Amino acid sequence: MGDLQTLVDNFQLPDTIGFGRLMAPVMFRAEYCDGIWSAGQLVPYGPISLDPAAKVLHYAQEVFEGMKAYWVDSETPQLFRPVENCKRFNNSAEFMCMPQVPEELFMSGVTQLTDICRNLIPRNSGASMYLRPFMFGTQADLTITASSSYEFYVIASPAEIYHAGEMRVIVERHRSRTAAGGMGVAKTGGNYAASMQSSKECMQQGYNQVLWLNSAVAGQIDELSGMNLFVVMDDELHTPELNGSILPGITRSAILELAKDLGYKVRERNIQIDSLLALIESGTCTEAFACGTAAVISPISIIADQGKEYPLPKVPGPVGQALYESLLAIQEGRVEDKYGWIQAVERQVQV
Ligand SMILES: Cc1ncc(COP(=O)(O)O)c(C=O)c1O
């Protein structure tokens, strides 16, 4: 363990950290074989050796999570709702015909890595250490059946807040990211691969996020490529209901709870894109924002659709801003967490 701690201690954080580019020099690794998980251990960060016929490379048997360790105003680093990430990870795994990762193993990976890398967690507000647990099928076999062997990793990335600032969103009218009855509820690589061509075209047109519509119900809003959507009308918060195509965001569920406690009415419902755009035009819809672990809450300045732009009048809007401040204050340990969302990571590693 001493050698791994030395790797961390010798690691210099650059002046500009960005999001998702800088990797901590240690990772957690466990293997699944014959129906049994190994205990898992911290190892130096480095390339993974895979058989070229490994199932993940051909049939995309892979799932992942995104979560953060914060260390701003708390005594120790703290995780935000990590057990929810574990539950969603295992729901994704079930969907992809992969084994469950026991909560104990998942949490051991996440907390051991956070602990040993604690000095790499940037301490300024908004920054954190992004944690990426992931699992994939390793069996070398080209038949289309579930892998018999798997590896589970957690890697860590000291990070600034993702995409802080205004978001310019464009509606995708032609392609679908996920299908009804498909993988939208799972956090699996294929969903993100399916979004990339549209994202590329969106950026070429001067926007920075794609708004996806449902593949089965014409005009129904699903979500953004990596975030859930909220809109505000008459001081009421509306967000698309969990319809089987949307990822059930942990930030989304926290916002629904927080908003009620801040005195806002919240509604989870089918939101039709045409009626939303009409409500923006008429001035009834006053703000929109995206939410997710990486960005927390990001205001949307424009929704563009079929050559027309619909600007939101309040950017950032007061509702999104109030929720952002309340949520980040809990995540960063600046206020009491009455929801039980925070899990402290005590010092475990012997140095
Ligand atoms: C497709 C998608 N939707 C929504 C979210 C937001 O989920 P969470 O708040 O749990 O990060 C994410 C990010 O994980 C995502 O990838």
The ligand as a Gaussian input file, in Angstrom:
#p B3LYP/6-31G(d) Opt

LIG

0 1
 C      -28.155000       9.866000     -20.059000
 C      -28.031000      10.467000     -18.708000
 N      -29.124000      11.033000     -18.163000
 C      -29.090000      11.585000     -16.941000
 C      -27.927000      11.591000     -16.197000
 C      -27.928000      12.202000     -14.823000
 O      -27.812000      11.194000     -13.866000
 P      -27.152000      11.501000     -12.443000
 O      -27.856000      12.657000     -11.882000
 O      -27.358000      10.260000     -11.668000
 O      -25.716000      11.784000     -12.707000
 C      -26.767000      11.030000     -16.723000
 C      -25.516000      11.031000     -15.964000
 O      -25.223000      10.107000     -15.281000
 C      -26.817000      10.442000     -18.005000
 O      -25.729000       9.892000     -18.550000

